[in-house]
Amino acid sequence: MNDMKVKILLFSFLFVATAAFSQQEPQYTNFMFTKMAYNPGYAGINGSICGTLLSRQQWMGFQDDEGNNVAPRTNFLTIDALIEPLRGGIGFQVNQDQIGFEENISVRLAYSFHLNVGRGKLGLGLQGGLINKNIDFSKFKFRDPGDPLLNSGNIESSMNFDLAFGAYYTEPRVMYAGISSTQLTQSVAEFSSQLGSPEYKRHYYIMGGYFYQLPNNPSLEINPNALIKTDFAAAQYDLNVLVHYNKQIYAGVSYRVQDAVALLAGYGIMGGALDGLKAGIAYDVTTQNLGRNSRSFGSVEIYLNYCFNIVPVPKYQEHGNVRHFY
């Protein structure tokens, strides 16, 4: 099967999914720049030491009847690096996700084993970590003030172990594709009182992207991307197209089915003291009833990414030769 048939098959598979998905893990419009959040196989595969910091405010302006900001808020930090003696890369990530009066904080470590496959590189990654779920029941407004389960006013928390696995393949500036699964253990958050036991559902992700350089204008590059999220009960998919100029400036648009249309833009510094620094922003226009009823005026997401390499300083040695004395 030639390369074109492989690419057509890949994107045909990526673009087929059902439209509804129950969000449990954080959602990122800039998913093409935060691949470590979904796939541990990505760790170190670009050959550099990279750090990414992202902050997302979803459904800005959304409040409850008491005026509390209950919209999802997410902060995310990841660091990954190639470690050649390990024949792969390592990754570290911290995620803080606030949804109403519930907060989830996770800390995860990943290792990815790298293989040269064809003209690209394949990373097979395993990730382990801890998730802490915290719910402040003292802030809930109850329909039944006498409800013994909710009227306790407790702040409940639970710590659980988590595993993830992923495979990620890339041909730099040509294409990438990945498949992964998070929350493999499907742990149950056990609270001390009778407030229920939320279960972490296993999530599956399929992502892919392709880079096409315009033959008549080599400074422009078209970059379609896709991400499918599913728990096999329902699914959601994001479709995205970016246009890169001189591999330094980009702008584009995304569509998340039955949720939002987003505008994206970013800039990367090439050369100088800040070489390798990239920043981007995305603004989601909510298309569901939440936006149409003016309860939210969209979502905003910003990120910073910095990649660099440590170049060893060459050591020079001098050697004498006895023949110089004759």
N, C-alpha and C positions, 0 to 999 in steps of 0.2 A: 504494500500500500504506500503510495507516494505521500510526500509531506502535505500537499494541499488536501488530499482526502482525509488525512489524520486531523488537520485543523478544522475542516468542515464537520467531521464527526464529533470533535471535542466541543465545539460551540453549539452544535445541535443538541447535545446532551445537557450542556450547561443552561440552556434557555428554556428547558421544559421543567415546569414545577407548578404545583398548585399555589393559590394566592394568599392563603391565610396562615399566619404563623404566630404562635403564642410566645411572646418575648420573655425569656427567663434570663439568659445571659445578655451582657451589654451589646448595644447595637452601634455600629460605626458607619457613617457615610463614606469616610476615607478608608474603607477596608483595604484598598489596593496599596496603601501606605502603612498599614498596621497588621501585616500578615501574621506576626507572632501572636496576636490575640486569638487567632483561629487555628493555627497550624504549627506545632512544635518542630515539624520537619524543616521549617524555614530557618531555624537557628544557624547563624554563621554562614549561610550558603552564598551570600554575596561577597565573601572573602574579606570583609572589613569588620571593625568594631563599630557598632551602631547603637545609638540610643534614641528612643522616640518617646515624647511626652505629648499626651492628647487630653483635651478637656471637652466635654460635650454637655450642653444644656438642651434637653429635649422638651418640646412643647412649652416654650417660654410663655409665661403669663398664666399658665394653668394653675388654679387654686381650688381648694375645697371651700365649703360654705363658711368656714371660719377665717378665710383669708390666708391659710397656710400654703406655702409653695410645696406642692406634692408631686410636681413633675419630675421625671427621672433626670438624675445628674450623674455623670460618669467622669472619673479621672483615671488615667492609665499611664503607666511607665513601663517600658521594656528596654532591656539591654541584651544584645546578642553579639557573639564574636566567633570567628573561626579559630579553632585550636588545632593546628596541624598534627601535633603528636597524638591527638585523640582521633584522628582521621574523621573529623567532623567539627561541629560547633556546639556551643552551649548558649543557653538563654535564660534570662531572669525577668519576671514580670510581677508587678503589683497593680491591683485593680481595686478601685473604690467606686461602688455603684449604689446610689441612693434613689429609692423609689418610694415616695410618700414617707411613711414612718418606718420603713424597712431599709437597712443598710447591709450590703454584702461587701466584705473585704477579702480579697484572695491574694495569696503569695505562692508563686509557682516557679519551679526550676525545670529546665528542659535540656535534653541532649539529642543531637541529630547526627546520625552516621551518614557520611557523604559517599556517593558512588558516581563515577563518571559513566554516563549512559549516552551513547550517541554523541551528538554535538553539545550536549548539556550536562547538567549535574542533578542527581536525585538525592534528596535528603529524607531519611527515615527517622522520625523523631518520637521520643517518649517524654512525657511531662508529668511531674507529680507536684502536689502542693496541698495547701490548706485553704478552706473557705470558712469564713466566720459570718454567720447570719445573725443580725441584731434587729429586733422589732420593739419599738417603744409603744406599748399598749396604753400608756397614760395619755397619749395625744389623740386617741380615737374618740369620735363622737358616736354614742350608742343610740340605736333606735329603742332598745329596751334597757333602761338604766339599771335594771336588776339582773342583767345577764351575768352570771358568776364567772364565765370564762373570760369575758372582755373587761369587766369592771374591776379587775384586780389592780390595774394601774402598774403592772410590772413591766420592767424592761427585760425581755427574754433574749438569750443568745445561745448559739450552738456552733461548735467547731467541728468540721468534717474534713476527711481526707478526699483528695480528688486526683484522678488520672486522666490523661489525654494522650492520643496517638495521632500522628499525621504523616503523610507522604507528600513531598513537594518537589516538583521538577521544573527546571528553568533552563532556557537558552537566553543569556543576557541580551536585552534589547531586541529579542525576537518573540518569545512567548514564555508563559508560565502556566502551570496547572497544579492544583493541589486538592487532596481529599483528606478529611480529618474528622475526629470525633472527640468531644469533650464531655466531662462529667461521666466518665465511663463507669464509675463505681455506683452511680445512682444512689448516693448516700441520702439518708433521711435526717433532717434537722430535728433532733429530739429536744423539746423544751421541758423545763422542769415542772411546769404546771400543765393543766389540761387545755392547752391552747392550740392543740393540733400538732402535726408532724409533717411539715412541708418536705417534699421529695425533690431532689435535684434531678431533673429529667436529662437523659442522655441526648446530646445534640450532635448532628452531623452537618458537615460543611463541604461544599464543592465550590472551588473557585478557579478562575482562569482568565487570562488576558493575552493580548496579541499586540505587537508593535508593527505598524506599517508605515514605512517612509515613502512619502510622495515622490515618484520618480522625477517629476518636473520641478520639484521644489524640495531639495534634500534637507532644508532647515525645518520643515514641518513633518511631524510624525503623528499618525492617528493611532490611538490606543484604546480599543474597546476592552471592557472588563465586566465580569459577571460573578455573582456570589449567590449560592443557594444555601438556605438554612432550613433544616427540617428535623423533626423528632419522629418522623414516620406516622404521626397522627395528623400533622398539617405541615405546610411549608411556606416559605416566603423567598422571593428572589429580588436581587438588586441588579439592574442593568446600568452600565455606565460607559460613556465615551469621553475621552480626554484628547485634546490637541496640544502637543508639545512643540515649543518653538526653541530651536537650538539646544534641545535637551536641558533647558534651563527654566523656561516659563511654561506654565500649562494652564488651561482653562477647560471646563467641560460641564456636562450635565448628567444627572443620575435619575433613575426612576425606580422607586420601590413600590411594588404593586399594592394597591389599595391603602397606601400610607402617605407617600410624599414624592414630590419632585424637588431635586436639589441642584444648586449651582455650586461649582467648585472652582477654585483658583489657587495657584501656588507659585513659588519662586525658589530657585536653588542657586546658591552662590558657587561660582566656579573660579578658582584661583584666589590668591591672597591668603590672609591669616584665617579667614572663615570658610575656606574651601571645604565643601562637603556639608554645609549647613543648608537645610531646606525647611520652608514653612508653608503651610497651606490652611485654607479655610473652606468650610462648606456651610451653606444655608439651605435648610429644608423647608419647603412650603408644604404644609400639611394639607392633604387632599381629602382626608376623612372628615366625619361630622365634627370632630373636635376643632378643626380649623374653620369649617364653614359656619359654625355657630359662634365664631369669634371668641372661643374660650382659650385659644392659643394662637399666637402669631408666628409659629414656626419653631425650628430648632437650629442651633448654631453649634459648630464644631471647629476647633482649631488644633493644629498640631505643630510640633517642632521635631525635626529629625536631624541628627548629626552623625556622619560616618567618617572614620579616619583609619589610617593604617600606621602601625608602629614600624618604622624602618630602622633596623639595627645600624649603628655606626660602625663602618668598616675599621678593622684593626690592622695597622701596618706594623710589620716586623722587619728588622734589619738583620742581615746575616753577613758574617765576615767570610772572606775567602783567602786562604794562606798564600795563594799565588800572587796576591797583591804585594807581598813583601819581597818579591824577587824581581 
